Structure formats: structure tokens, C-alpha cells
Amino acid sequence: MKQVGTPMKTGKRSPCPEEPDIRLVVQFATIRMEFVACLTAALVFVQDVARRRLCDVTVACGHYPDLPRLPNERLYLVP
């Protein structure tokens, strides 16, 4: 049973540990955010952003242990 007032743990674990993590730099006009996401979620996220033309996204490979995971990353894995 979940306790009231207990924050949910987001963790830093990938929903697809067999895939590499991809760094996503999301740039709005005045705001820059950086995240990591598994390869599949990153690709779907980039396609979604490109289709909607919401912001610019830069993609890079590498190990980024200090970056937060893409919010709602698992939603980009569901068709």
C-alpha cells in the first residue's frame, strides 16, 4: 500500500537496459534542458518533436550518469 505524501521514485534505470542511452538536448527559445533516454524512446521523441515543431533537439551518444532521464520515457516505447 502506498503511503500518502510519499514521493514517487523515478530512478535512473533505463526501461530498456539492453539499449544504449542517448543524450537529448532540448532547446526552446530561452530554455535548454538535457536528458538521457534509451535509443528507442529517444528516436520516437525526436520524431514527435519534429512532427510538432515544438523546439530543437540535439542528439549525442555517450555516458551521462548525471543527467535525468527523459520524463515519461516509457510512454515513448508504447505504440
PDB file of N, CA, C and O in Angstrom:
ATOM      1  N   MET A   1       0.839  -1.171   0.000  1.00  0.00           N
ATOM      2  CA  MET A   1       0.000   0.000   0.000  1.00  0.00           C
ATOM      3  C   MET A   1       0.887   1.238   0.000  1.00  0.00           C
ATOM      4  O   MET A   1       1.849   1.325   0.764  1.00  0.00           O
ATOM      5  N   LYS A   2       0.552   2.204  -0.872  1.00  0.00           N
ATOM      6  CA  LYS A   2       1.341   3.419  -0.973  1.00  0.00           C
ATOM      7  C   LYS A   2       0.948   4.396   0.126  1.00  0.00           C
ATOM      8  O   LYS A   2      -0.235   4.604   0.396  1.00  0.00           O
ATOM      9  N   GLN A   3       1.952   4.992   0.754  1.00  0.00           N
ATOM     10  CA  GLN A   3       1.689   5.967   1.795  1.00  0.00           C
ATOM     11  C   GLN A   3       1.359   7.313   1.177  1.00  0.00           C
ATOM     12  O   GLN A   3       1.940   7.700   0.163  1.00  0.00           O
ATOM     13  N   VAL A   4       0.430   8.018   1.787  1.00  0.00           N
ATOM     14  CA  VAL A   4       0.061   9.349   1.321  1.00  0.00           C
ATOM     15  C   VAL A   4       1.223  10.293   1.592  1.00  0.00           C
ATOM     16  O   VAL A   4       1.817  10.264   2.670  1.00  0.00           O
ATOM     17  N   GLY A   5       1.545  11.131   0.611  1.00  0.00           N
ATOM     18  CA  GLY A   5       2.601  12.113   0.781  1.00  0.00           C
ATOM     19  C   GLY A   5       3.993  11.593   0.483  1.00  0.00           C
ATOM     20  O   GLY A   5       4.965  12.340   0.599  1.00  0.00           O
ATOM     21  N   THR A   6       4.115  10.323   0.098  1.00  0.00           N
ATOM     22  CA  THR A   6       5.419   9.763  -0.249  1.00  0.00           C
ATOM     23  C   THR A   6       5.697  10.040  -1.717  1.00  0.00           C
ATOM     24  O   THR A   6       4.913   9.640  -2.578  1.00  0.00           O
ATOM     25  N   PRO A   7       6.807  10.720  -2.020  1.00  0.00           N
ATOM     26  CA  PRO A   7       7.097  10.999  -3.428  1.00  0.00           C
ATOM     27  C   PRO A   7       7.425   9.722  -4.184  1.00  0.00           C
ATOM     28  O   PRO A   7       8.018   8.796  -3.630  1.00  0.00           O
ATOM     29  N   MET A   8       7.035   9.679  -5.453  1.00  0.00           N
ATOM     30  CA  MET A   8       7.342   8.520  -6.278  1.00  0.00           C
ATOM     31  C   MET A   8       8.808   8.555  -6.651  1.00  0.00           C
ATOM     32  O   MET A   8       9.359   9.626  -6.903  1.00  0.00           O
ATOM     33  N   LYS A   9       9.439   7.415  -6.690  1.00  0.00           N
ATOM     34  CA  LYS A   9      10.837   7.325  -7.111  1.00  0.00           C
ATOM     35  C   LYS A   9      10.866   7.182  -8.624  1.00  0.00           C
ATOM     36  O   LYS A   9      10.197   6.315  -9.188  1.00  0.00           O
ATOM     37  N   THR A  10      11.640   8.031  -9.273  1.00  0.00           N
ATOM     38  CA  THR A  10      11.765   7.926 -10.718  1.00  0.00           C
ATOM     39  C   THR A  10      12.937   7.045 -11.095  1.00  0.00           C
ATOM     40  O   THR A  10      12.878   6.338 -12.100  1.00  0.00           O
ATOM     41  N   GLY A  11      13.981   7.073 -10.324  1.00  0.00           N
ATOM     42  CA  GLY A  11      15.139   6.228 -10.584  1.00  0.00           C
ATOM     43  C   GLY A  11      15.910   6.671 -11.811  1.00  0.00           C
ATOM     44  O   GLY A  11      15.477   7.549 -12.558  1.00  0.00           O
ATOM     45  N   LYS A  12      17.051   6.051 -12.002  1.00  0.00           N
ATOM     46  CA  LYS A  12      17.886   6.371 -13.159  1.00  0.00           C
ATOM     47  C   LYS A  12      18.043   5.151 -14.048  1.00  0.00           C
ATOM     48  O   LYS A  12      18.919   5.130 -14.913  1.00  0.00           O
ATOM     49  N   ARG A  13      17.220   4.145 -13.855  1.00  0.00           N
ATOM     50  CA  ARG A  13      17.336   2.924 -14.644  1.00  0.00           C
ATOM     51  C   ARG A  13      16.572   3.055 -15.944  1.00  0.00           C
ATOM     52  O   ARG A  13      15.463   3.586 -15.985  1.00  0.00           O
ATOM     53  N   SER A  14      17.177   2.567 -16.989  1.00  0.00           N
ATOM     54  CA  SER A  14      16.553   2.592 -18.306  1.00  0.00           C
ATOM     55  C   SER A  14      15.434   1.558 -18.376  1.00  0.00           C
ATOM     56  O   SER A  14      15.561   0.472 -17.812  1.00  0.00           O
ATOM     57  N   PRO A  15      14.340   1.885 -19.062  1.00  0.00           N
ATOM     58  CA  PRO A  15      13.299   0.872 -19.261  1.00  0.00           C
ATOM     59  C   PRO A  15      13.743  -0.198 -20.261  1.00  0.00           C
ATOM     60  O   PRO A  15      13.117  -1.254 -20.350  1.00  0.00           O
ATOM     61  N   CYS A  16      14.812   0.064 -21.011  1.00  0.00           N
ATOM     62  CA  CYS A  16      15.386  -0.889 -21.970  1.00  0.00           C
ATOM     63  C   CYS A  16      16.891  -0.983 -21.732  1.00  0.00           C
ATOM     64  O   CYS A  16      17.670  -0.412 -22.495  1.00  0.00           O
ATOM     65  N   PRO A  17      17.310  -1.695 -20.687  1.00  0.00           N
ATOM     66  CA  PRO A  17      18.736  -1.727 -20.344  1.00  0.00           C
ATOM     67  C   PRO A  17      19.630  -2.322 -21.431  1.00  0.00           C
ATOM     68  O   PRO A  17      20.843  -2.113 -21.404  1.00  0.00           O
ATOM     69  N   GLU A  18      19.064  -3.052 -22.379  1.00  0.00           N
ATOM     70  CA  GLU A  18      19.865  -3.631 -23.460  1.00  0.00           C
ATOM     71  C   GLU A  18      20.210  -2.598 -24.541  1.00  0.00           C
ATOM     72  O   GLU A  18      21.062  -2.857 -25.392  1.00  0.00           O
ATOM     73  N   GLU A  19      19.560  -1.443 -24.512  1.00  0.00           N
ATOM     74  CA  GLU A  19      19.820  -0.377 -25.481  1.00  0.00           C
ATOM     75  C   GLU A  19      20.758   0.671 -24.894  1.00  0.00           C
ATOM     76  O   GLU A  19      20.782   0.874 -23.680  1.00  0.00           O
ATOM     77  N   PRO A  20      21.532   1.337 -25.752  1.00  0.00           N
ATOM     78  CA  PRO A  20      22.381   2.419 -25.240  1.00  0.00           C
ATOM     79  C   PRO A  20      21.536   3.629 -24.862  1.00  0.00           C
ATOM     80  O   PRO A  20      20.449   3.833 -25.402  1.00  0.00           O
ATOM     81  N   ASP A  21      22.040   4.419 -23.941  1.00  0.00           N
ATOM     82  CA  ASP A  21      21.387   5.677 -23.597  1.00  0.00           C
ATOM     83  C   ASP A  21      21.850   6.759 -24.554  1.00  0.00           C
ATOM     84  O   ASP A  21      23.012   6.798 -24.958  1.00  0.00           O
ATOM     85  N   ILE A  22      20.934   7.627 -24.906  1.00  0.00           N
ATOM     86  CA  ILE A  22      21.181   8.718 -25.832  1.00  0.00           C
ATOM     87  C   ILE A  22      20.946  10.033 -25.094  1.00  0.00           C
ATOM     88  O   ILE A  22      19.968  10.172 -24.360  1.00  0.00           O
ATOM     89  N   ARG A  23      21.827  10.977 -25.289  1.00  0.00           N
ATOM     90  CA  ARG A  23      21.679  12.305 -24.687  1.00  0.00           C
ATOM     91  C   ARG A  23      20.791  13.152 -25.596  1.00  0.00           C
ATOM     92  O   ARG A  23      21.012  13.221 -26.805  1.00  0.00           O
ATOM     93  N   LEU A  24      19.789  13.794 -25.003  1.00  0.00           N
ATOM     94  CA  LEU A  24      18.888  14.685 -25.738  1.00  0.00           C
ATOM     95  C   LEU A  24      19.034  16.088 -25.168  1.00  0.00           C
ATOM     96  O   LEU A  24      18.845  16.294 -23.970  1.00  0.00           O
ATOM     97  N   VAL A  25      19.366  17.046 -26.013  1.00  0.00           N
ATOM     98  CA  VAL A  25      19.419  18.446 -25.611  1.00  0.00           C
ATOM     99  C   VAL A  25      18.218  19.117 -26.260  1.00  0.00           C
ATOM    100  O   VAL A  25      18.150  19.245 -27.482  1.00  0.00           O
ATOM    101  N   VAL A  26      17.276  19.543 -25.433  1.00  0.00           N
ATOM    102  CA  VAL A  26      16.034  20.152 -25.899  1.00  0.00           C
ATOM    103  C   VAL A  26      16.173  21.662 -25.728  1.00  0.00           C
ATOM    104  O   VAL A  26      16.389  22.149 -24.618  1.00  0.00           O
ATOM    105  N   GLN A  27      16.049  22.401 -26.836  1.00  0.00           N
ATOM    106  CA  GLN A  27      16.246  23.851 -26.805  1.00  0.00           C
ATOM    107  C   GLN A  27      14.981  24.568 -27.265  1.00  0.00           C
ATOM    108  O   GLN A  27      14.588  24.487 -28.429  1.00  0.00           O
ATOM    109  N   PHE A  28      14.356  25.269 -26.327  1.00  0.00           N
ATOM    110  CA  PHE A  28      13.281  26.195 -26.663  1.00  0.00           C
ATOM    111  C   PHE A  28      13.937  27.558 -26.873  1.00  0.00           C
ATOM    112  O   PHE A  28      15.161  27.657 -26.795  1.00  0.00           O
ATOM    113  N   ALA A  29      13.177  28.589 -27.130  1.00  0.00           N
ATOM    114  CA  ALA A  29      13.748  29.913 -27.385  1.00  0.00           C
ATOM    115  C   ALA A  29      14.674  30.364 -26.254  1.00  0.00           C
ATOM    116  O   ALA A  29      15.775  30.846 -26.519  1.00  0.00           O
ATOM    117  N   THR A  30      14.248  30.218 -25.012  1.00  0.00           N
ATOM    118  CA  THR A  30      15.046  30.713 -23.879  1.00  0.00           C
ATOM    119  C   THR A  30      15.352  29.646 -22.834  1.00  0.00           C
ATOM    120  O   THR A  30      15.940  29.949 -21.796  1.00  0.00           O
ATOM    121  N   ILE A  31      14.961  28.414 -23.094  1.00  0.00           N
ATOM    122  CA  ILE A  31      15.151  27.339 -22.110  1.00  0.00           C
ATOM    123  C   ILE A  31      15.885  26.176 -22.763  1.00  0.00           C
ATOM    124  O   ILE A  31      15.556  25.758 -23.873  1.00  0.00           O
ATOM    125  N   ARG A  32      16.887  25.661 -22.054  1.00  0.00           N
ATOM    126  CA  ARG A  32      17.637  24.487 -22.521  1.00  0.00           C
ATOM    127  C   ARG A  32      17.535  23.408 -21.450  1.00  0.00           C
ATOM    128  O   ARG A  32      17.787  23.660 -20.272  1.00  0.00           O
ATOM    129  N   MET A  33      17.160  22.194 -21.879  1.00  0.00           N
ATOM    130  CA  MET A  33      17.060  21.059 -20.967  1.00  0.00           C
ATOM    131  C   MET A  33      17.840  19.890 -21.560  1.00  0.00           C
ATOM    132  O   MET A  33      17.885  19.711 -22.777  1.00  0.00           O
ATOM    133  N   GLU A  34      18.457  19.093 -20.679  1.00  0.00           N
ATOM    134  CA  GLU A  34      19.198  17.926 -21.119  1.00  0.00           C
ATOM    135  C   GLU A  34      18.702  16.691 -20.392  1.00  0.00           C
ATOM    136  O   GLU A  34      18.468  16.712 -19.184  1.00  0.00           O
ATOM    137  N   PHE A  35      18.545  15.604 -21.158  1.00  0.00           N
ATOM    138  CA  PHE A  35      18.049  14.343 -20.621  1.00  0.00           C
ATOM    139  C   PHE A  35      18.806  13.195 -21.268  1.00  0.00           C
ATOM    140  O   PHE A  35      19.514  13.384 -22.257  1.00  0.00           O
ATOM    141  N   VAL A  36      18.654  12.018 -20.710  1.00  0.00           N
ATOM    142  CA  VAL A  36      19.061  10.782 -21.374  1.00  0.00           C
ATOM    143  C   VAL A  36      17.824   9.927 -21.542  1.00  0.00           C
ATOM    144  O   VAL A  36      16.878  10.010 -20.759  1.00  0.00           O
ATOM    145  N   ALA A  37      17.846   9.100 -22.583  1.00  0.00           N
ATOM    146  CA  ALA A  37      16.744   8.183 -22.843  1.00  0.00           C
ATOM    147  C   ALA A  37      17.306   6.991 -23.592  1.00  0.00           C
ATOM    148  O   ALA A  37      18.333   7.099 -24.263  1.00  0.00           O
ATOM    149  N   CYS A  38      16.639   5.859 -23.480  1.00  0.00           N
ATOM    150  CA  CYS A  38      17.068   4.695 -24.244  1.00  0.00           C
ATOM    151  C   CYS A  38      16.884   5.011 -25.735  1.00  0.00           C
ATOM    152  O   CYS A  38      16.108   5.896 -26.095  1.00  0.00           O
ATOM    153  N   LEU A  39      17.589   4.293 -26.579  1.00  0.00           N
ATOM    154  CA  LEU A  39      17.617   4.578 -28.009  1.00  0.00           C
ATOM    155  C   LEU A  39      16.220   4.650 -28.620  1.00  0.00           C
ATOM    156  O   LEU A  39      15.916   5.601 -29.339  1.00  0.00           O
ATOM    157  N   THR A  40      15.369   3.669 -28.350  1.00  0.00           N
ATOM    158  CA  THR A  40      14.031   3.642 -28.935  1.00  0.00           C
ATOM    159  C   THR A  40      13.210   4.848 -28.508  1.00  0.00           C
ATOM    160  O   THR A  40      12.593   5.504 -29.348  1.00  0.00           O
ATOM    161  N   ALA A  41      13.194   5.150 -27.217  1.00  0.00           N
ATOM    162  CA  ALA A  41      12.425   6.298 -26.726  1.00  0.00           C
ATOM    163  C   ALA A  41      12.978   7.598 -27.301  1.00  0.00           C
ATOM    164  O   ALA A  41      12.211   8.501 -27.635  1.00  0.00           O
ATOM    165  N   ALA A  42      14.299   7.703 -27.420  1.00  0.00           N
ATOM    166  CA  ALA A  42      14.911   8.911 -27.968  1.00  0.00           C
ATOM    167  C   ALA A  42      14.488   9.120 -29.424  1.00  0.00           C
ATOM    168  O   ALA A  42      14.159  10.238 -29.820  1.00  0.00           O
ATOM    169  N   LEU A  43      14.495   8.056 -30.212  1.00  0.00           N
ATOM    170  CA  LEU A  43      14.103   8.172 -31.619  1.00  0.00           C
ATOM    171  C   LEU A  43      12.643   8.591 -31.769  1.00  0.00           C
ATOM    172  O   LEU A  43      12.326   9.452 -32.590  1.00  0.00           O
ATOM    173  N   VAL A  44      11.765   7.996 -30.989  1.00  0.00           N
ATOM    174  CA  VAL A  44      10.345   8.346 -31.057  1.00  0.00           C
ATOM    175  C   VAL A  44      10.134   9.778 -30.575  1.00  0.00           C
ATOM    176  O   VAL A  44       9.333  10.511 -31.154  1.00  0.00           O
ATOM    177  N   PHE A  45      10.839  10.185 -29.526  1.00  0.00           N
ATOM    178  CA  PHE A  45      10.738  11.552 -29.017  1.00  0.00           C
ATOM    179  C   PHE A  45      11.167  12.556 -30.083  1.00  0.00           C
ATOM    180  O   PHE A  45      10.482  13.553 -30.307  1.00  0.00           O
ATOM    181  N   VAL A  46      12.295  12.299 -30.739  1.00  0.00           N
ATOM    182  CA  VAL A  46      12.791  13.212 -31.772  1.00  0.00           C
ATOM    183  C   VAL A  46      11.788  13.301 -32.929  1.00  0.00           C
ATOM    184  O   VAL A  46      11.539  14.391 -33.444  1.00  0.00           O
ATOM    185  N   GLN A  47      11.216  12.177 -33.335  1.00  0.00           N
ATOM    186  CA  GLN A  47      10.215  12.186 -34.401  1.00  0.00           C
ATOM    187  C   GLN A  47       8.984  12.985 -33.986  1.00  0.00           C
ATOM    188  O   GLN A  47       8.435  13.746 -34.783  1.00  0.00           O
ATOM    189  N   ASP A  48       8.554  12.813 -32.747  1.00  0.00           N
ATOM    190  CA  ASP A  48       7.377  13.535 -32.247  1.00  0.00           C
ATOM    191  C   ASP A  48       7.631  15.044 -32.218  1.00  0.00           C
ATOM    192  O   ASP A  48       6.777  15.829 -32.630  1.00  0.00           O
ATOM    193  N   VAL A  49       8.794  15.438 -31.734  1.00  0.00           N
ATOM    194  CA  VAL A  49       9.146  16.865 -31.673  1.00  0.00           C
ATOM    195  C   VAL A  49       9.243  17.442 -33.085  1.00  0.00           C
ATOM    196  O   VAL A  49       8.766  18.550 -33.330  1.00  0.00           O
ATOM    197  N   ALA A  50       9.857  16.704 -34.020  1.00  0.00           N
ATOM    198  CA  ALA A  50       9.996  17.186 -35.397  1.00  0.00           C
ATOM    199  C   ALA A  50       8.626  17.358 -36.059  1.00  0.00           C
ATOM    200  O   ALA A  50       8.395  18.322 -36.789  1.00  0.00           O
ATOM    201  N   ARG A  51       7.736  16.423 -35.797  1.00  0.00           N
ATOM    202  CA  ARG A  51       6.403  16.491 -36.382  1.00  0.00           C
ATOM    203  C   ARG A  51       5.628  17.692 -35.860  1.00  0.00           C
ATOM    204  O   ARG A  51       4.904  18.347 -36.610  1.00  0.00           O
ATOM    205  N   ARG A  52       5.781  17.978 -34.577  1.00  0.00           N
ATOM    206  CA  ARG A  52       5.041  19.079 -33.952  1.00  0.00           C
ATOM    207  C   ARG A  52       5.758  20.419 -34.039  1.00  0.00           C
ATOM    208  O   ARG A  52       5.148  21.469 -33.838  1.00  0.00           O
ATOM    209  N   ARG A  53       7.053  20.384 -34.338  1.00  0.00           N
ATOM    210  CA  ARG A  53       7.878  21.600 -34.426  1.00  0.00           C
ATOM    211  C   ARG A  53       7.799  22.428 -33.141  1.00  0.00           C
ATOM    212  O   ARG A  53       7.589  23.641 -33.179  1.00  0.00           O
ATOM    213  N   LEU A  54       7.970  21.755 -32.017  1.00  0.00           N
ATOM    214  CA  LEU A  54       7.874  22.405 -30.712  1.00  0.00           C
ATOM    215  C   LEU A  54       9.165  23.100 -30.294  1.00  0.00           C
ATOM    216  O   LEU A  54       9.139  24.157 -29.663  1.00  0.00           O
ATOM    217  N   CYS A  55      10.291  22.495 -30.652  1.00  0.00           N
ATOM    218  CA  CYS A  55      11.589  23.001 -30.209  1.00  0.00           C
ATOM    219  C   CYS A  55      12.665  22.312 -31.038  1.00  0.00           C
ATOM    220  O   CYS A  55      12.358  21.512 -31.922  1.00  0.00           O
ATOM    221  N   ASP A  56      13.910  22.620 -30.757  1.00  0.00           N
ATOM    222  CA  ASP A  56      15.036  21.949 -31.408  1.00  0.00           C
ATOM    223  C   ASP A  56      15.588  20.881 -30.469  1.00  0.00           C
ATOM    224  O   ASP A  56      15.648  21.078 -29.256  1.00  0.00           O
ATOM    225  N   VAL A  57      15.989  19.756 -31.041  1.00  0.00           N
ATOM    226  CA  VAL A  57      16.574  18.674 -30.247  1.00  0.00           C
ATOM    227  C   VAL A  57      17.893  18.266 -30.883  1.00  0.00           C
ATOM    228  O   VAL A  57      17.973  18.021 -32.087  1.00  0.00           O
ATOM    229  N   THR A  58      18.929  18.198 -30.048  1.00  0.00           N
ATOM    230  CA  THR A  58      20.228  17.703 -30.468  1.00  0.00           C
ATOM    231  C   THR A  58      20.438  16.346 -29.808  1.00  0.00           C
ATOM    232  O   THR A  58      20.096  16.159 -28.640  1.00  0.00           O
ATOM    233  N   VAL A  59      20.997  15.406 -30.552  1.00  0.00           N
ATOM    234  CA  VAL A  59      21.184  14.043 -30.077  1.00  0.00           C
ATOM    235  C   VAL A  59      22.682  13.729 -30.032  1.00  0.00           C
ATOM    236  O   VAL A  59      23.425  14.089 -30.945  1.00  0.00           O
ATOM    237  N   ALA A  60      23.119  13.054 -28.962  1.00  0.00           N
ATOM    238  CA  ALA A  60      24.521  12.652 -28.843  1.00  0.00           C
ATOM    239  C   ALA A  60      24.609  11.325 -28.099  1.00  0.00           C
ATOM    240  O   ALA A  60      23.765  11.024 -27.255  1.00  0.00           O
ATOM    241  N   CYS A  61      25.617  10.545 -28.410  1.00  0.00           N
ATOM    242  CA  CYS A  61      25.872   9.296 -27.693  1.00  0.00           C
ATOM    243  C   CYS A  61      26.932   9.537 -26.622  1.00  0.00           C
ATOM    244  O   CYS A  61      27.680  10.513 -26.683  1.00  0.00           O
ATOM    245  N   GLY A  62      26.985   8.654 -25.662  1.00  0.00           N
ATOM    246  CA  GLY A  62      27.998   8.747 -24.615  1.00  0.00           C
ATOM    247  C   GLY A  62      27.421   8.353 -23.275  1.00  0.00           C
ATOM    248  O   GLY A  62      26.253   7.980 -23.174  1.00  0.00           O
ATOM    249  N   HIS A  63      28.234   8.436 -22.264  1.00  0.00           N
ATOM    250  CA  HIS A  63      27.816   8.071 -20.915  1.00  0.00           C
ATOM    251  C   HIS A  63      27.559   9.347 -20.123  1.00  0.00           C
ATOM    252  O   HIS A  63      28.476  10.138 -19.905  1.00  0.00           O
ATOM    253  N   TYR A  64      26.324   9.549 -19.695  1.00  0.00           N
ATOM    254  CA  TYR A  64      25.922  10.770 -18.990  1.00  0.00           C
ATOM    255  C   TYR A  64      25.199  10.409 -17.698  1.00  0.00           C
ATOM    256  O   TYR A  64      23.978  10.547 -17.619  1.00  0.00           O
ATOM    257  N   PRO A  65      25.925   9.952 -16.688  1.00  0.00           N
ATOM    258  CA  PRO A  65      25.280   9.464 -15.458  1.00  0.00           C
ATOM    259  C   PRO A  65      24.603  10.559 -14.635  1.00  0.00           C
ATOM    260  O   PRO A  65      23.736  10.253 -13.816  1.00  0.00           O
ATOM    261  N   ASP A  66      24.973  11.823 -14.830  1.00  0.00           N
ATOM    262  CA  ASP A  66      24.405  12.887 -14.011  1.00  0.00           C
ATOM    263  C   ASP A  66      23.141  13.508 -14.596  1.00  0.00           C
ATOM    264  O   ASP A  66      22.473  14.292 -13.921  1.00  0.00           O
ATOM    265  N   LEU A  67      22.805  13.172 -15.834  1.00  0.00           N
ATOM    266  CA  LEU A  67      21.618  13.747 -16.438  1.00  0.00           C
ATOM    267  C   LEU A  67      20.373  12.975 -16.023  1.00  0.00           C
ATOM    268  O   LEU A  67      20.430  11.758 -15.845  1.00  0.00           O
ATOM    269  N   PRO A  68      19.248  13.670 -15.866  1.00  0.00           N
ATOM    270  CA  PRO A  68      17.999  12.966 -15.546  1.00  0.00           C
ATOM    271  C   PRO A  68      17.470  12.236 -16.776  1.00  0.00           C
ATOM    272  O   PRO A  68      17.806  12.585 -17.908  1.00  0.00           O
ATOM    273  N   ARG A  69      16.656  11.240 -16.549  1.00  0.00           N
ATOM    274  CA  ARG A  69      16.030  10.514 -17.649  1.00  0.00           C
ATOM    275  C   ARG A  69      14.914  11.367 -18.238  1.00  0.00           C
ATOM    276  O   ARG A  69      14.343  12.213 -17.550  1.00  0.00           O
ATOM    277  N   LEU A  70      14.611  11.147 -19.495  1.00  0.00           N
ATOM    278  CA  LEU A  70      13.530  11.850 -20.174  1.00  0.00           C
ATOM    279  C   LEU A  70      12.226  11.602 -19.407  1.00  0.00           C
ATOM    280  O   LEU A  70      11.860  10.451 -19.168  1.00  0.00           O
ATOM    281  N   PRO A  71      11.524  12.674 -19.020  1.00  0.00           N
ATOM    282  CA  PRO A  71      10.259  12.466 -18.304  1.00  0.00           C
ATOM    283  C   PRO A  71       9.300  11.608 -19.131  1.00  0.00           C
ATOM    284  O   PRO A  71       9.168  11.792 -20.341  1.00  0.00           O
ATOM    285  N   ASN A  72       8.653  10.693 -18.472  1.00  0.00           N
ATOM    286  CA  ASN A  72       7.694   9.788 -19.121  1.00  0.00           C
ATOM    287  C   ASN A  72       8.311   8.987 -20.269  1.00  0.00           C
ATOM    288  O   ASN A  72       7.652   8.698 -21.268  1.00  0.00           O
ATOM    289  N   GLU A  73       9.565   8.642 -20.108  1.00  0.00           N
ATOM    290  CA  GLU A  73      10.306   7.916 -21.141  1.00  0.00           C
ATOM    291  C   GLU A  73       9.560   6.663 -21.614  1.00  0.00           C
ATOM    292  O   GLU A  73       9.550   6.362 -22.807  1.00  0.00           O
ATOM    293  N   ARG A  74       8.953   5.953 -20.705  1.00  0.00           N
ATOM    294  CA  ARG A  74       8.257   4.707 -21.074  1.00  0.00           C
ATOM    295  C   ARG A  74       7.104   4.949 -22.056  1.00  0.00           C
ATOM    296  O   ARG A  74       6.769   4.065 -22.845  1.00  0.00           O
ATOM    297  N   LEU A  75       6.501   6.131 -22.011  1.00  0.00           N
ATOM    298  CA  LEU A  75       5.394   6.421 -22.929  1.00  0.00           C
ATOM    299  C   LEU A  75       5.849   6.441 -24.390  1.00  0.00           C
ATOM    300  O   LEU A  75       5.051   6.196 -25.294  1.00  0.00           O
ATOM    301  N   TYR A  76       7.125   6.731 -24.617  1.00  0.00           N
ATOM    302  CA  TYR A  76       7.652   6.747 -25.982  1.00  0.00           C
ATOM    303  C   TYR A  76       7.997   5.351 -26.480  1.00  0.00           C
ATOM    304  O   TYR A  76       8.449   5.196 -27.614  1.00  0.00           O
ATOM    305  N   LEU A  77       7.790   4.338 -25.655  1.00  0.00           N
ATOM    306  CA  LEU A  77       8.035   2.950 -26.049  1.00  0.00           C
ATOM    307  C   LEU A  77       6.758   2.239 -26.443  1.00  0.00           C
ATOM    308  O   LEU A  77       6.799   1.150 -27.016  1.00  0.00           O
ATOM    309  N   VAL A  78       5.624   2.848 -26.141  1.00  0.00           N
ATOM    310  CA  VAL A  78       4.316   2.239 -26.417  1.00  0.00           C
ATOM    311  C   VAL A  78       3.787   2.777 -27.736  1.00  0.00           C
ATOM    312  O   VAL A  78       3.738   3.992 -27.928  1.00  0.00           O
ATOM    313  N   PRO A  79       3.388   1.890 -28.657  1.00  0.00           N
ATOM    314  CA  PRO A  79       2.876   2.362 -29.956  1.00  0.00           C
ATOM    315  C   PRO A  79       1.573   3.130 -29.820  1.00  0.00           C
ATOM    316  O   PRO A  79       1.020   3.590 -30.819  1.00  0.00           O
TER     317      PRO A  79
END
